Amino acid sequence: MVQRQLPKPAELFELLRFKKPELDGRRRRLDAALTIDDLRTIAKRRTPKAAFDYTDGAAEGELSLARARQAFQDVEFHPDILRPARDVDTSVEILGGPSALPFGIAPTGFTRLMQTEGETAGASAAAAAGIPFTLSTLGTTSIEGVKEANPHGRNWFQLYVMRDREISYALARRAAEAGFDTLMFTVDTPVAGARLRDKRNGFSIPPQLTIGTIVNAIPRPWWWYDFLTTPKLEFASLSTTGGTVGELLDAAMDPTISYDDLAVIRDIWPGRIVVKGVQNVADSKRLVDLGVDGIVLSNHGGRQLDRAPIPFHLLPQVVREVGADATVMIDTGIMNGADIVASIALGAKFTLIGRAYLYGLMAGGRQGVDRTIAILRDEIERTMKLLGVQNLAELEPRHVTQLTRLVPVAQPAPVRAPRARTGSSAKA
């Protein structure tokens, strides 16, 4: 029989713990977000469909993005036991400078469209966290504006080579003069990918007021208030601002981009140069032979060539071939600090976050970006402690197994040319 008694008042009072109510609605929303996916849910609720889908979507059937995320989910960790790791060191030396965490903010275009603070929020949050921030050629804050938001931190500049080469050259020189220390030369966007969500939404820069956008805006008046009461949305580095995203990219990019362009930019840029968008081992080796400082394994977040290689699957091969000679980094599909830990264990020196940063931005501006960084930091530290490692250098390939869903089919043998016939059966 269970012995029962009336609870004593003193014991009841010990159970009563009332939290001080949070009156700031934004802070209350962000504090409740425990994962990047939670931030995505908030962002979707607060952002018009066209702007959200531009961030969230990818090219065509969105297979490249789905496969990249699945690859991280298909990780099996192998922890060491009885290895104390109470305090972990997440800092790393990357491209000649420090970063407090093994990730930085990736370049994203049209950022003020997602939330009016845009790149200023990202750069200032990066400064506070001690991590690099990368400004896109298609950014909506100027090079000088980002420098002002992050005056003492690491600023990187992502460069597209445009049809009018002088525009690209001038941007590189401006970024160098502003003290940006690394140039991210992007090679996977000779033309725009088929981003079908954008086409179906009629997404354009600047956004157009239609019956559909007005109806969609009714439950999101705060976004439109910010949009209509802040400076005009336009590219800070380009003069052309009208048209769909695909039209803008096709007008700005050049399908004739080649290794010759890389050589010219290398001569112009005084700092470190990284090539972003590498998708095979052979290109990695050639780039290292040409003297680049680093490469980013990336399929542009799945936004260009659908069915492109999965960067995380490619990582061990590239590290084995060129990891001793250049800095190998990775992006695409990162949604959890454990994804970052797995990448470092397999040889990546650094990672970049794009959508995860934008989900936080849409969810709560600068505070939302801070929350993104805090969530990823907590996940990285917790994963390292559970693996029994005290610093990033202790992470090794043995800590990770990539479970395989997509197994390449053996390549068919090349077809041989028919042999010439001889004798009476030969045809004239």
Beta strands, then each sheet from edge to edge (+ up, - down):
strand 1: 75-77
strand 2: 92-94
strand 3: 97-99
strand 4: 103-105
strand 5: 133-135
strand 6: 155-159
strand 7: 182-186
strand 8: 272-278
strand 9: 294-297
strand 10: 327-330
strand 11: 350-353
strand 12: 400-402
sheet 1: 1+ 12-
sheet 2: 2+ 3-
sheet 3: 4+ 11+ 10+ 9+ 8+ 7+ 6+ 5+
end
